[in-house]
């Protein structure tokens, strides 16, 4: 019986790789051999640290009923190695994306596999979930010609969101992050030439006119106070962070009470009701694929690890996040770092 190397979160700050048997291939399924899978430094670190709540209302299987030990992850790119008798044979040998936990091989129904667009690298395709999230955030924020926009947080989702916003004719686009590596990332290859990137201490209320639209993408509840302080009368704050069990004191007793600021919760598992009559998941995926082709986010991969060294990968993200942007598991031949931002740490 074929087996896969599968990553399990065992308890807080403990991961293990287990060999798990693969079930018999059904007629409508395909066997995929993983090439790359990306770690979500936001959601997965909540799982790694044991900071996740129970999500009985979760709309996706990977986020519902979380408890140790568990498999987790949702950004796998692989090649179809075998197909069932009722599966489209054109999938054979194709690169596909799947929302699947980190594993060297897996079996899914063929309808759950998303073929990569011609010419798109598997490294870029690993960013699909985060790019879809960024598309959703921008759609929920609905930026307007000439607006002033602020993005708090320049992790992968923040970088992708800022990159999309940089394509809009805004009056001003400002990004904020505490880590120099991430502040500088959007300026790679001249992509963020119109973006002003700041450290948190440089974001003073007197430094700028208030922002019409603010995105809170830091993962820290306390950043909501900065968002409220910086957002103009009747402005919008889009919250894309998942805080898990983290709590923070939010100041709603000052200017917020009279500000008429709109606070919008934005999460990619659904489409805004205002758009759902015209938009569906396939249409949003199409927009995300095209954005990946334009933005080429694979330049933000700072570290690659074999799945056997998963513990080192999560320890790095937990203890030295300032040295990382995107960390991926490489299941094939190890390649040179696909970024000039930084050389990877020695094992």
N, C-alpha and C positions, 0 to 999 in steps of 0.2 A: 504493500500500500504506500502510495506517495505521501510524503510529509512536507510540511512547510515550517520554516523558522518564523515563529510568531512572537511579537513583543507583548508582554503582559505587565500591567501596573499591579504590583503585588500589595503594596501598602505605601503610605507617604514616603516619597523619596527613595523608593525601591522598585526597580524594574528588572525583569528577567526575560531571557529568550528561551522559549520552549519549542520542542518539535511537536507539531500537532498533525494528526493524520488528516488527509484530505478526503472528503466523501466521494462516492462514485459520481461521475459526471452525468447529470440528467440531460434529457434531449434538448432542452431549451437553455442550457448553460454553456459557459466557456471557462476554460482553465487559463489563467493569466499568470505569467511570470513577471514579477515586479522588477522594474529598472531603477526607479527612484520613488521615494516617498518623503514628503515634507513634514517637518514638525511645526505645529502651530504653537508659537511661543506664548500665545495668550491662553487659549482654551486648554491646551495640553498641560501647561504648567500648573493650572488649577487642579487638574487631575493628578499630576505628579506630586503636588504638595498637599493633596487631600483637602483642598479648599472648595470643592464643588458641592453644590446643594443637590437635593433630589429634584428632578425635573419631571414631575408627573404629567405636566402639560406640554412636554417637548414634542415637537412635530416631526422629529427625526429619530430613528432607532438608536443612533450612536450616542445621543444625549439623554435618553430616557433611562430611569432606574440605574443610575451609576452607583456601583459598589465594587469594592475590591474582592477578589482579583478581577481585572477586566482587560479586554483588548480595547484599544482606542486609536484614533487617527482617522483622517478622512481626506488624504491627498496622495493617492497612489497612481503612478503611471507605470504601465507594463505592456508586455507583448503577449498577444493571444497565442497560446501554444497548442490548444486543442479545443474543438467545438463539438457540441452535441448534434445529434442528427437533425433536429429542427432549428438549429442556429444558422444564421446567414453565413455561408462559407466564405464570403468575402472578408470576414473578420479575421480569418486565419492569418497569422503573422503580422497583424496590424498593431500599431501602438494605440493604446486606449487609456482613458482616465477612468478611475473608479473612486467613489467615496467609500473607502475600505480602510480598516485598521492596518498598522504596519505589519507586513508579513512578506516572506520571500515569494510565496505563491498563494493564490486564492481562487475560489470558484464562485462565480456569480451568474445570475440570469443575464443573458446577452442584452436584454433591454435596459439593464443597469450600467452598461458600459458605454462610454462616450468616445468615439473615435477621434483622434487628434486631427486637426486640420493639416493639410499637406504643407510640409516645410516647417512646422512648429516643432521646436526641440522638446524632448521629454522634460528637460529641466524647467523650461518656461511653463509647460503644462502643469507642473506641480503647484503652480500659483493659482490655478483656476478657482478653487474655493474662495481664496482671499480676494481675487479679482472680482468674482461675482458679488462678494460682500461689499467691495468698494463701489461697484456699480449701483448696488442697492442703496448704499449710504448717500451717494450723490443724487440718486433719484428722489430719495426721501427729503434731502435738503433742498432740492430744486433751486440751484443758484440762478440768479438773474443777472443780465447784462449790467456791468458796472458795479456789482456788489463788492463789499470788503469781506473776505472769508478767512477764518482762522482754523487751523487743524492742530489740535493738541495731541501729541503722540506720533512718533515716526518709526514705529515698528512696521512690519510688512503691510498691514492693513492701512496704516496711516500714510505710508509712502505711496501705495497704490491709489489711495483716495486723493492725495495731493497731486499725483501725476495726472489723474483724470481732470481735476479742477484746473490744473495748469493749461488745459486745452480750451478753457472757457475765457471769454473776454471780460475778465474781472478787473476792477480797479486795483485791488490789492489781494495777494495771497501770502499769508504768513504761516509758517509751520514752527512748532515748538517741541523740543525733546531735550531730555537731560543728558543724553549720550552724544558725544561729538561725532562718533562714527555714523550714527543714524541721522544727525543733522546734516551731515555732508553728503549723504547717499543720494539725495534727489538731484544734486548738482553734478553727478557723474555724467560724462558725455555731454555736458551742457544742457541737459534736459530741463533742469529747473532754473534756467537763467532769470525767469521773472519771479521766482519764489524768494522770499526773505526768510531765512532760517534763524531761529533764536534759541538760546538757552532759557529755561524757565525764569531765571532771575532778571533777564532782560525784557520780560513781558510786563512792563509797567503800564498802569492805566493811562498815564499821561503821555506815553510814547506814541500812541496811535489814536485816531478816531475810533469810536466803538465799531465792532464788527456786526454786519448784518446777519451773518451765518457762522456758527461755530460748530465744529465736530469734536466731540470728546472721545478720543480713541487711545487713551493712556492705559486703561485697565485699572486706574486708581480712582475710587469714588471722590476723594478730596479734590480732584481736578475739576469737578463740577463747580466748585467755588470760583476757580479761575474763569471758567466758561461764563458763569453768570456775571462776573465782574467786567468781562471784556465785551459782552454782547449788548447791542444797542436796544433802545426802546422798541418793542414789538419785533425784535429779532427772533431767530430760531437757533435752538441748540439741538443737535442730533447726537444722541448717545449710542455709540456703536460698541462700547466696551461691555464685556460680560464680567461682572465683579465677583461672581460666585458667592462665597460666604463673606467676602470683605465688606466692611461697613465704614462709613465716614460721616463726620458732622457736616451737614450742608447748611449754609447760611441762607435761609429763605426769609429772614426777618428784616433785611436791609433793603437795598434798591429793588430786589426781585419782586416784592409785593406790589409795587406800582409799575413794574416794567412792561407788563403784558408780553413778556418773553414766552415763546412756545417751546416746550421741551418735548422732543420726539424720540421715542424708543425705536430703534431700527435694528432688525435682525433678519438675516438672509433667508430663513426657512419659509418666510411668507412674502407675498407681494402686497404693497400698499393697496388698500381697497380703492383708492382713487385711480389706480393704474390697472387693477386686475381685470377690468373689462376689455383692455387692449393688450395687456402684457401677460405672458406666461413664462414658465421656467425656460423652455427652449429658446424663446426670443431673448431672454436675459443672458442665457449662456452664449448665444451668438454674439451679443455685444461684448461679453467678457473675452471670448476667444479673439475677437478683432483687436481689443485693447491690449491683450497680451502680445500680439504681433507688433503693435506700435511701440509699446513701452519696453518690451524685452526685459522683464524683471529678473531674469536669471543672473544678471550682473550683480544682484544683491545676495547671491549665495556666498556666504562667508566661510562655511564649514561643511565638509562631507565626512560622514562616518559609515563604516560597514555596520550592519545591523547587530553584529556581535559586540560592538562597542557602544551600544545604546546607553548604558549607564553613564559613560563619559559625556555623551552628547547632552543628556538631561542635566548632569551636574554642571556642565559649562553654562547652560542657559540659566540654571538656578543661581549659580554663584558669581558668574561673570557676564551678565547680559550685555554689558557695555562693549563687549568684544564681538558681538554677534549681530547679524540681521536675520538671514534665513539659514537654518541648519537643515540638511537633508540626509537621509540614509541612501547610500549608493549600494545597490545590490549587484552591480557588475564590476568590470575592471575599474580600478580607481583611476580617476582623471585629475589633471591639475586643477587647482582652484579656478573657477570661472568668474573671477572678480578681481579687480585691482584695488579693492578697498582695504584688504588686509590678508596676510598669510595666515593659514589656519594654525591653531595651537598644536604643538607636538603632543603625541599621545603620552 
